[in-house]
Amino acid sequence: MSKARFLVIGSNSFSGSHFVAGALRNGHAVWGVSRSVEPNSVFLPYRWAQPDGNESLATKDNFNFQTIDLNSELNQLFELIDHVRPEIIVNFAAQGMVAESWLNPTHWYRTNVVAQVALHDELRKKKFLHKYVHVTTPEVYGSTDGSWIKEHNNFAPSTPYAVSRAACDLHLHSFHQAYGFPVIFTRAANVYGPGQQLYRIIPRTLLSARTGKPMQLHGGGYSIRSFIHIKDVVEATLKLALTGESGTTWHLSGERSCSIRQLVEQICRLAGASFSELVQSSEERLGKDQSYLLDSSAVRQVHGWTDQVSLKEGLRETLEWVDANLATLKTLPWSYQHKS
């Protein structure tokens, strides 16, 4: 399948919008769906001006967007799917944010489980659907306790968010076994890059460094993570969408780790800010896992993928995005805005 029709659910999300840009760059036709209208174009890489002089990757001929809420407008989504008949659906849609899932757990289960099950129960009947890529999360494993874990690791979710994602993953496994539903699972660890939501640790630290506004470091920042640039994730996701085998699960991760504190210190050095003056320690978040370390050797060996963007290079690119759009970013909320 050289060129495909893609439907991207959650196309306004950070990863979803970068995937749309990657698919368009490779010549595919894309339909995007999100429950909110398109945000400021500073967060939509498929709307950014291109080095070749074109205004954006997205045109009226290769990209179509609709606002559809999975919780209340599934019939509209099914009408769109029957009209487009996409060969590949990539689903980035989920209620995110760990800490807030404790405050309104029913919202997380409704969006991440109930609405998704209803969606999949209809999709399994669509014979034109060749592949369904479900973008899930390493949080289903709970803390990896300093070990690099493989895809067959047992689930041990520790928050309402993680439980909701694990439940949906198990449901999809059952649909694959019972109906041959063509699902592929991807789990990426700590994705970052230009255009990321401002409440995430990397853009938030960069903004604080540029504005001098103090920031909180939960638990002193001693939890361990492995960060991966969105360009590398998009490349792997597109490859798996086109050539991956149904029923498989893949980890997308770098091979180096660092503490959140070390990350923030590196960002401060890059941006010329004082760590001690900028950062304030606060209590750890409820249920926060100490480490997420994913072994990505499978996708490297089977599909020949490798991450290309170093953390140093990726942070510099993200800082350039912040600097280029600082006037706009200053006017936007830096904290998570919950939508029920």
ZAZALUM-461862 format. One record per atom (N, C-alpha, C): residue in one letter; x, y, z negated. Coordinates in steps of 0.001 Angstrom, whole numbers, padded with zeros to 6 digits, always signed. Last residue first. Example, Ala and Ser with C-alpha at 12.3 -4.5 7.8 and 13.67 -1.06 7.14 Angstrom:
REM residues 2
S+012850-002250-007080S+013670-001060-007140S+012900+000030-007870A+013190-005690-007800A+012300-004500-007800A+013200-003300-007800
//
This chain:
REM residues 340
S-014464+018069-030379S-015210+016882-030827S-015798+016136-029633K-011274+019247-030241K-012530+019236-029497K-013254+017954-029877H-008921+021234-032001H-009717+020005-031919H-010982+020215-031123Q-005930+022407-031181Q-007321+022854-031155Q-008217+021637-030943Y-002834+022803-032812Y-003767+021880-032173Y-005193+022408-032286S-001181+026009-032351S-001629+024871-033149S-002631+024024-032363W-000704+028161-030819W+000416+027246-030991W+000008+026003-031751P-002735+029753-028364P-002627+029091-029661P-001432+028144-029710L-001117+032428-026456L-001902+031202-026547L-001745+030564-027924T+000631+034506-026161T-000785+034852-026318T-001669+033641-026562K+003109+033412-025688K+002909+034144-026943K+001433+034425-027213L+002878+032488-023092L+002833+031523-024188L+002607+032201-025534T+003246+034857-021558T+001957+034154-021570T+001833+033247-022784A+005906+035477-022172A+004861+036482-022372A+003483+035846-022426L+007288+033126-021379L+007178+033502-022787L+006066+034506-023041N+007937+031805-019072N+006506+032033-019339N+006253+032562-020748A+010646+031501-018969A+009986+032033-017775A+008537+032420-018048D+011157+030307-021464D+011638+031659-021190D+010908+032291-020009V+009943+027782-021075V+009480+028681-022138V+009899+030112-021831W+011542+026804-018971W+010092+026973-018778W+009525+027928-019821E+013992+026724-020269E+013838+027592-019099E+012369+027844-018806L+013427+024753-022146L+013688+026121-022598L+013546+027102-021445T+013264+022571-020430T+012062+023000-021144T+012224+024412-021685E+015914+022382-019587E+014861+022641-018601E+013587+023150-019273R+017140+021803-022036R+017504+023031-021327R+016434+023392-020294L+015997+019325-022575L+015734+020448-023474L+016056+021775-022798G+017100+017823-020464G+015658+018023-020560G+015281+019171-021467E+019848+017844-021042E+019367+018435-019799E+017880+018751-019877K+019800+016509-023541K+020398+017836-023418K+019874+018557-022183L+018644+014056-022835L+017942+014942-023764L+018487+016362-023654S+018845+013374-019273S+019367+013322-020642S+018589+014286-021528V+017057+011687-016931V+017190+013014-017538V+017670+012876-018977Q+016673+009059-016076Q+017720+009864-015438Q+018015+011166-016172D+015941+005703-016856D+015729+007120-017154D+016942+007915-016687T+015222+003337-014325T+016104+003813-015378T+015828+005279-015625W+013868+000377-012796W+013725+001758-013265W+014797+002089-014290G+013656-002163-011784G+014804-001356-011408G+014717+000093-011818H+011700-003904-012563H+011333-002893-011571H+012487-001958-011193V+013004-005688-014323V+012034-006177-013341V+011798-005174-012215Q+014803-004151-015893Q+015242-005367-015211Q+014304-005773-014076R+013269-001994-016808R+014562-001755-016169R+014987-002972-015334V+011156-003191-018037V+010877-002406-016829V+012172-002078-016090A+012644-004472-020158A+011827-005226-019201A+011603-004433-017916S+013903-002608-021822S+014731-003420-020931S+013908-004137-019868S+012953-000881-023709S+012446-000726-022339S+013230-001567-021340D+011916-000956-026919D+012860-001620-026030D+012277-001587-024614L+011207+001847-028844L+010699+000889-027874L+011826+000344-027006L+010702+003001-031919L+011806+002689-031026L+011375+001549-030120Y+009637+005079-034200Y+009096+004438-033003Y+010264+004226-032047S+009555+005313-037778S+010284+005247-036515S+009440+004598-035426Q+007731+005869-039821Q+009115+006316-039950Q+009861+006290-038628D+004463+007232-039327D+005393+006110-039244D+006830+006626-039192K+002205+008805-041505K+003203+008974-040458K+004197+007820-040498G+000200+008798-043434G+000265+007688-042497G+001311+007814-041416L+000132+012272-043737L-000458+011013-044177L-000349+009964-043078R+003257+013976-043329R+001870+013751-042956R+001410+012373-043401E+005321+015243-045995E+005111+014355-044866E+003622+014193-044588E+005547+018733-046871E+005248+017343-047175E+005016+016544-045902S+008206+020701-045335S+006892+020533-045946S+006656+019059-046211S+010836+023089-044812S+010398+021707-045018S+009037+021686-045696Q+011324+025450-042290Q+010870+025239-043661Q+010379+023803-043786V+013614+027110-040158V+012893+025886-040516V+012573+025833-042007L+015089+029476-039717L+013876+029216-038933L+012991+028133-039544E+017372+029569-041227E+016461+030714-041301E+015108+030407-040658S+018628+027172-040582S+018291+027450-041986S+017309+028599-042128F+019055+027420-037784F+018193+026371-038330F+017732+026730-039734S+019115+030246-035847S+019626+029689-037100S+018639+028676-037659A+019514+030023-032248A+018758+030372-033451A+019379+029694-034665G+020242+029413-029599G+020966+030439-030339G+020231+030920-031566A+019138+027326-028283A+018437+028606-028168A+019127+029730-028939L+020884+025241-028943L+020642+025559-027543L+020068+026963-027384R+020614+025200-031728R+021913+025511-031121R+021735+025945-029674C+017911+024460-031901C+018353+025742-032449C+019698+026146-031869I+018007+021912-030766I+017244+022965-030098I+017684+024338-030596Q+019505+020571-032713Q+020024+020688-031351Q+019311+021803-030589E+017740+020727-034896E+019063+021357-034983E+019658+021561-033591V+015679+019160-033890V+015429+020586-034137V+016754+021337-034258L+017014+016649-033798L+016440+017245-032591L+016272+018754-032767Q+017588+016237-036492Q+018688+016383-035544Q+018209+017023-034240R+014914+015996-037405R+015782+017064-037910R+016954+017311-036952I+014086+013676-036196I+013437+014932-035815I+014290+016118-036264S+016950+011669-035326S+015924+012109-036261S+015284+013393-035733C+017253+009670-032340C+017733+010714-033245C+016616+011028-034227S+018388+007251-029905S+017439+007775-030882S+018092+008889-031686R+018469+005935-026577R+019116+006591-027702R+018057+007170-028627E+017159+005071-024382E+017905+004060-025133E+018687+004656-026299G+013738+005989-023578G+015181+006130-023492G+015839+005069-024362S+010939+004150-022247S+011670+004800-023329S+013119+005007-022938L+008191+002412-021815L+008936+003450-021108L+009639+004293-022159H+007111-000930-021684H+007620+000159-022509H+008441+001110-021656W+004253-002533-020372W+005604-002023-020143W+005917-000881-021093T+002335-005431-019690T+002565-004270-020545T+004021-003850-020414T+000010-006963-017343T+001321-006771-017947T+001379-005485-018770G-002303-007263-015914G-002192-007988-017175G-000881-007784-017897S-000972-007102-012598S-002075-006930-013538S-001862-007794-014782E+002250-005898-011848E+001336-007044-011888E+000260-006825-012945G+003124-002950-009933G+003072-003751-011152G+002031-004853-011088T+003100-001224-007771T+003696-002560-007586T+003607-003457-008813L+001728+001166-008359L+001771+000680-006982L+002204-000778-006877A+002012+001569-011074A+000676+001668-010472A+000642+001040-009089L+004780+001432-011363L+003954+000358-011917L+002550+000366-011313K+005497+003846-010092K+006024+002583-009606K+005157+001414-010085L+004198+005685-011746L+003822+005591-010336L+004296+004270-009747T+005598+005235-014135T+004152+005011-014080T+003679+004862-012644A+008235+005994-013475A+007936+004619-013863A+006449+004314-013721E+007867+008737-012867E+008461+007830-011879E+008111+006377-012199V+006839+009664-015316V+006011+009712-014103V+006552+008750-013053V+009083+009318-016985V+007837+008595-017256V+006952+008553-016019D+010915+011088-015878D+011224+009656-015904D+009968+008829-016134K+009579+013513-016338K+009919+013107-014969K+010187+011607-014899I+009431+013717-019131I+008218+013406-018385I+008521+012994-016949H+012030+012135-021006H+011542+013246-020201H+010373+012806-019335I+011890+010871-024296I+012036+010600-022869I+011365+011711-022074F+013348+010122-027497F+012625+011016-026601F+012910+010681-025138S+012837+008272-030266S+013603+008254-029024S+012801+009037-027995R+013047+009003-033811R+012336+008898-032545R+013333+008770-031392I+012614+008857-037317I+013464+008569-036155I+012605+008388-034904S+012255+011267-039966S+011744+010160-039164S+012530+010065-037859Y+013125+013558-041224Y+014018+012402-041242Y+013463+011174-040519G+012001+016102-041734G+012397+015722-040379G+013279+014497-040294G+010917+016880-044112G+012322+017188-043890G+012840+016754-042537G+008209+016401-044002G+009067+015417-044656G+010545+015659-044467H+007872+018502-041222H+007228+017559-042130H+008227+016549-042678L+008743+021651-040996L+009331+020364-040636L+008836+019344-041645Q+007316+024619-039711Q+007310+023579-040733Q+007922+022300-040183M+008887+027735-038778M+008158+026515-038461M+008313+025511-039590P+008775+031347-038338P+009175+030120-039049P+008314+028929-038647K+009543+033153-035418K+008448+032727-036293K+008825+031418-036985G+011351+033947-033559G+011727+034105-034956G+010643+033705-035934T+010981+033519-030870T+010200+034590-031492T+010605+034865-032941R+012646+031419-030109R+012620+032627-029285R+011913+033801-029974A+012159+029508-032062A+013516+030006-031869A+013529+031313-031086S+009454+029026-031610S+009879+029610-032885S+011276+030214-032770L+009644+027857-029079L+008920+029118-029249L+009317+029804-030548L+011088+025536-029726L+011635+026497-028771L+010953+027858-028905T+009268+024288-031450T+010576+024708-031951T+011197+025743-031028R+007159+023825-029641R+006926+024640-030842R+008246+025148-031414P+008281+022118-027725P+007909+023491-027344P+007684+024393-028555I+008839+019886-029640I+009867+020537-028826I+009440+021932-028369I+006430+019126-031036I+007630+019541-031758I+008626+020296-030889R+003307+020594-029963R+004264+019499-030016R+005627+020019-030474Y+001753+022789-029567Y+001826+022275-030936Y+002808+021114-031061L+001726+023353-026849L+002604+024150-027700L+002691+023644-029134Q+002008+020741-024458Q+001186+021502-025391Q+002064+022135-026469Q+004417+021177-021771Q+003828+020416-022864Q+003025+021330-023793G+005766+022428-019723G+004314+022346-019631G+003651+021601-020766P+008730+020451-019572P+008032+021709-019298P+006522+021486-019191G+008822+017748-022057G+009223+018422-020835G+008468+019725-020650Y+008360+014378-023385Y+008483+015833-023501Y+008852+016414-022141V+007258+011549-025262V+007457+012192-023963V+007519+013711-024164N+007446+009316-027245N+007832+010711-027426N+008243+011394-026125A+007443+006451-025382A+007784+006989-026693A+008195+008451-026590A+004772+004844-023717A+005953+005698-023645A+006186+006354-024999R+003350+002086-022407R+003546+002768-023696R+004859+003539-023616T+000894+000864-020185T+002178+001534-020376T+002198+002181-021751F-000733-001955-018784F-000545-001079-019940F+000834-000433-019888I-003013-002621-016229I-001594-002581-016604I-001482-001585-017754V-005809-004538-015147V-005226-003539-016028V-003721-003727-016170P-007985-005662-013446P-006597-005407-013025P-005883-004340-013845F-009767-008342-014855F-009725-006883-014696F-008272-006449-014490G-010509-010965-015051G-009406-010638-014151G-009293-009145-013909Y-012417-011465-016939Y-012884-011036-015617Y-011757-010829-014605A-011068-012452-019242A-012398-012950-018888A-012781-012663-017435Q-008568-011181-019321Q-008651-012637-019437Q-009988-013170-018941H-009296-008494-019099H-008378-009081-018125H-008493-010602-018128F-010909-008222-021317F-011497-008048-019995F-010588-008617-018908S-009031-008546-023361S-010122-009519-023234S-010785-009422-021871H-007444-006289-022942H-006855-007627-022805H-007948-008676-022609L-009307-004336-023614L-008882-004468-022226L-008194-005805-021968H-009491-004778-026407H-010677-004910-025559H-010283-005114-024095L-006898-004087-027135L-007351-005467-027308L-008593-005745-026460D-006947-001333-026548D-005993-002211-025871D-006443-003665-025953C-008888-000441-028330C-009140-000343-026891C-008196-001246-026109A-007579-000943-030762A-008858-001592-030478A-009159-001567-028982A-005388+000780-030561A-005166-000671-030597A-006445-001423-030247R-006681+003259-030680R-005965+002889-029458R-005708+001381-029411S-007756+003170-033263S-008657+003331-032114S-007966+002924-030816V-005425+002964-034797V-006402+001871-034821V-007320+001958-033603A-004267+005474-034310A-003589+004261-033856A-004537+003074-033818Y-006230+007193-035515Y-005840+007320-034104Y-005249+006020-033586P-006222+006276-038185P-007412+006125-037348P-007107+006268-035857T-003074+004520-038764T-003893+005727-038798T-005161+005486-037975S-001539+002259-038350S-001609+002785-039717S-002436+004056-039841P-001376-000930-036663P-001671+000509-036683P-001933+001014-038097A+000173-003209-035678A+000025-002904-037103A-000267-001417-037256F+000512-005839-033299F-000070-004551-033654F-000145-004415-035177N+003634-007481-032523N+002280-007476-033081N+001818-006057-033412N+005380-007272-029389N+005333-007040-030834N+003893-006965-031320H+005793-007553-026712H+004945-008562-027353H+004846-008370-028862E+007610-005592-025880E+006184-005420-025593E+005286-006415-026311K+010039-005081-028551K+009615-005433-027205K+008090-005390-027093I+011735-002550-030498I+010785-003647-030342I+010387-003838-028885W+014435-001846-032353W+013929-001616-030998W+013038-002807-030634S+014019-000840-035785S+014324-001856-034776S+013747-001446-033417G+013136+000993-037655G+014507+001092-037192G+014900+000089-036134D+010398+000425-038036D+011375+000209-039115D+012808+000128-038615T+008302+000978-036456T+009171-000110-035985T+010330-000356-036950S+005049+001587-037724S+006465+001914-037750S+007293+000714-037294G+002530+000533-035339G+002959+001047-036624G+004434+001387-036569Y+001784-000191-032818Y+002692-001100-033511Y+002928-000692-034966V+000319+001888-031816V-000409+000653-032111V+000452-000327-032904E+002074+003845-031097E+001529+003910-032458E+000713+002671-032807P+002769+003771-028473P+003516+002897-029388P+002969+002910-030804T-000176+003838-026359T+000760+004486-027273T+001531+003470-028109T-001314+003961-022929T-001598+003817-024342T-000419+004347-025162V-002813+004159-020014V-001692+004799-020699V-001994+004811-022186H-003613+001783-017814H-004076+002314-019095H-002873+002844-019855V-004370+001556-014538V-003237+001788-015443V-003765+002466-016702Y-005722-000680-012473Y-006157+000254-013513Y-005012+000389-014506K-006027-001532-009071K-005178-001394-010248K-005769-000358-011194H-008018-001791-007151H-006892-002731-007128H-006074-002700-008414L-011354-001502-006572L-010322-001104-007529L-009221-002164-007577F-013341-002519-005030F-012330-001717-004340F-011186-001314-005265K-015118-003756-006725K-014207-004610-005968K-013108-003818-005261K-016194-003061-009789K-015807-002355-008570K-014741-003146-007816K-016723-004133-012211K-017593-004553-011123K-017181-003962-009772R-015123-002907-014033R-014810-004309-013717R-015649-004839-012547L-016288-000422-014490L-015173-000524-013539L-014892-001964-013132E-018151-000942-016504E-018619-000607-015162E-017510-000802-014127D-016520-001478-018609D-017556-002458-018301D-018167-002195-016927H-014976+000807-018825H-014365-000412-018282H-015410-001461-017886L-016840+002641-019941L-016182+002896-018661L-015680+001599-018038A-017430+001415-022377A-018503+001641-021403A-017932+001892-020012V-014892+001548-023523V-015498+000240-023261V-016615+000377-022226Q-014600+004334-023782Q-013703+003579-022906Q-014282+002207-022558A-016521+005037-025653A-016633+005569-024290A-015770+004776-023315V-015467+003508-027875V-016828+003315-027365V-016954+003798-025916V-012607+004368-028075V-013087+002987-028022V-014436+002905-027303N-012029+007056-027981N-010962+006119-027637N-011406+004669-027552T-014424+008388-028724T-013747+008697-027464T-012806+007581-027026R-015162+007160-031167R-016151+007364-030107R-015470+007566-028751Y-012858+007224-032694Y-013400+005927-032281Y-014406+006077-031148W-012549+010019-032990W-011492+009233-032349W-012033+007878-031871H-014852+010733-034345H-014587+011330-033030H-013552+010505-032270T-014555+009382-036770T-015605+008934-035842T-015398+009519-034453P-012519+010771-038129P-012221+009481-037488P-013288+009024-036506N-011633+013518-038844N-012842+013199-038080N-012679+011849-037387L-009318+013398-040392L-010364+014354-040746L-011689+014024-040072W-007539+011622-039296W-008020+011336-040654W-009217+012217-041015S-006864+012845-036954S-007733+011671-036867S-008239+011242-038245E-005020+014806-037492E-006430+015209-037423E-007366+014011-037350A-002604+013337-037332A-003042+013929-038601A-004532+014238-038588V-002421+012500-034553V-002515+011554-035669V-003145+012195-036896M-003552+013248-031477M-003182+013867-032750M-003491+012972-033943G-006248+012606-029097G-004910+012457-029650G-004789+013039-031046Q-008495+010815-027332Q-008439+011796-028406Q-007118+011591-029116A-007595+010354-023926A-007742+009825-025279A-007797+011006-026238A-006732+009667-020620A-007683+010299-021524A-007743+009586-022866F-005255+008629-018625F-004503+009291-019692F-005433+009800-020795N-005511+006164-016364N-006284+006782-017438N-005369+007297-018545V-005692+005789-012983V-004733+005935-014080V-005423+006745-015169I-006791+003658-010469I-007204+004604-011500I-006133+004596-012587I-006625+002953-007050I-005905+002983-008317I-006511+004044-009232E-008358+003181-004956E-007685+001895-005133E-007030+001801-006515P-011527+004804-005278P-010070+004819-005458P-009511+003410-005582R-014050+005780-004120R-013576+004402-004002R-012039+004338-004151V-015516+008162-004074V-014089+008190-003721V-013571+006798-003386H-018141+007328-004820H-017922+008171-003631H-016477+008088-003147D-017759+005885-007117D-018396+005213-005983D-018213+006006-004689I-016628+007928-008697I-015847+006728-008375I-016435+006010-007174L-018790+009708-008929L-017552+010133-008275L-016736+008923-007833E-020573+008094-010342E-020950+008606-009023E-019707+009035-008247F-019133+007753-012700F-019399+006581-011858F-019811+007006-010448L-019180+010376-013677L-017909+009768-013319L-018117+008566-012406Q-021875+010662-014188Q-021248+011533-013194Q-019911+010954-012734N-022144+008774-016228N-022849+008561-014958N-022273+009440-013847L-020701+009900-018343L-020153+008751-017621L-020844+008517-016289E-020966+012092-020049E-021221+012247-018619E-020641+011100-017798S-020248+011839-022717S-021627+012233-022409S-021963+012259-020926N-017636+010978-022997N-018589+010686-024062N-020038+010944-023657L-016160+011905-020857L-016438+010465-020940L-017505+010146-021973D-016985+014709-019070D-016741+014234-020431D-017122+012756-020515I-015548+016359-016368I-016461+015287-016770I-016038+014789-018143T-014812+018499-013881T-014923+018470-015341T-015974+017440-015720Q-012728+017612-011135Q-014066+017765-011713Q-013980+017708-013232F-010685+018304-008300F-010837+018232-009751F-012288+018414-010153N-008642+017068-005708N-009969+017522-006112N-010115+017327-007618F-006111+017338-003329F-006459+017246-004748F-007833+017839-004996N-005659+017632-000610N-005075+016466-001276N-005439+016317-002745D-007006+019883+000364D-007035+018653+001154D-006528+017428+000398K-006551+022020-001218K-007936+021562-001140K-008043+020248-000385T-003498+021114-002916T-004261+021877-001943T-005689+021346-001933A-000756+021068-005093A-002175+020771-004899A-002785+021703-003864L+001768+022194-005223L+001626+020867-004636L+000179+020572-004279S+001809+025712-004266S+001666+024616-005229S+001614+023295-004486E+002902+027489-002367E+002333+028009-003606E+002191+026928-004661N+006103+026769-000903N+004667+026541-001005N+004151+027013-002354G+008844+027016-001143G+008082+028208-000791G+006579+028025-000836D+010233+024904-002093D+010188+025041-000632D+009359+026234-000172P+009851+024932-004848P+011127+025444-004307P+011106+025658-002798Q+006464+026032-005625Q+007445+025009-005272Q+008727+025621-004687A+004481+027098-008379A+005143+027407-007114A+006279+026416-006879W+002175+024831-009958W+003347+025691-009973W+003887+025923-008569R+000131+023021-010075R-000229+024374-009661R+000980+025304-009588Y+001170+020758-011114Y+000738+020663-009724Y+000256+022011-009193P+001651+021479-013782P+002766+021486-012825P+002341+021349-011374L+000007+023314-015884L-000380+022428-014792L+000706+022415-013719F+000417+025264-017755F+000417+023880-018235F+000114+022870-017131V+000091+027595-016421V+001413+027370-017009V+001559+025936-017516S-002553+027856-015811S-001716+027133-014858S-000298+026908-015370N-004722+027167-018505N-003804+028109-017865N-002817+027344-016992P-006734+024219-017741P-006179+025255-018612P-005353+026254-017809E-009762+023277-016167E-008310+023364-016061E-007783+024493-016955V-012240+022329-018594V-011833+022997-017362V-010317+023067-017335S-012351+019061-020094S-012248+020516-020174S-011897+021077-018799R-012296+016402-019462R-013535+016915-020065R-013532+018431-020205S-011142+015628-016133S-010906+015892-017552S-012175+016487-018143V-009908+014193-013203V-011064+014331-014078V-010574+014619-015494G-008844+014360-009795G-008579+014522-011212G-009858+014754-011984W-007766+012545-007059W-008929+013146-007700W-008649+013192-009193V-005352+012615-004498V-005647+012501-005923V-006950+013214-006260A-003375+010936-002097A-004539+011776-002358A-005004+011533-003789H+000229+010960-001895H-001041+010310-002198H-002155+011353-002346G+002798+012004-001534G+001895+011935-000397G+000568+011258-000632N+004441+012511-003620N+004694+011285-002862N+003656+011038-001772R+003332+014719-004744R+004665+014869-004154R+005012+013662-003278L+001052+013598-005846L+000925+014494-004700L+002262+014643-003982A+002248+012172-007962A+001511+011452-006923A+001351+012308-005669G+003365+014289-009466G+004220+013257-008891G+003537+012495-007776A+001060+015729-010212A+002098+016376-009398A+002989+015338-008721V-000205+013748-011755V-000863+014284-010560V+000171+014917-009637F+001700+013574-013805F+001487+012430-012921F+000792+012871-011635H+001392+016055-014998H+002672+015755-014352H+002540+014541-013420S-001197+015711-015977S-000952+016757-014977S+000386+016539-014268G-000821+013569-017823G-001717+013435-016679G-001432+014454-015592S+000886+014628-019772S+001357+013534-018926S+000500+013391-017676F-000889+016767-020669F+000512+016977-020304F+000999+015889-019354S-004195+016715-019156S-003248+016442-020226S-001827+016690-019742N-005859+016913-017022N-005424+018169-017639N-004390+017956-018736S-006597+014346-016354S-005625+015010-015480S-005163+016354-016033G-008150+012304-017370G-007287+013051-018279G-006227+013825-017518I-007781+010085-014733I-008652+010493-015830I-007770+011116-016909V-007285+010123-011434V-006546+010334-012674V-007512+010876-013717L-007436+008072-008728L-008280+008833-009639L-007531+008913-010962F-005867+007909-005561F-005745+007842-007010F-006873+008630-007666R-005427+006172-002708R-006344+007112-003334R-006284+006883-004842A-002108+005844-001283A-003299+005349-001984A-004180+006504-002413K+000211+004626+001067K-000456+005784+000482K-001782+005330-000095S+001092+001865+001164S+002008+002998+001261S+001427+004254+000635M+000859-001191+000000M+000000+000000+000000M+000898+001245+000000
//
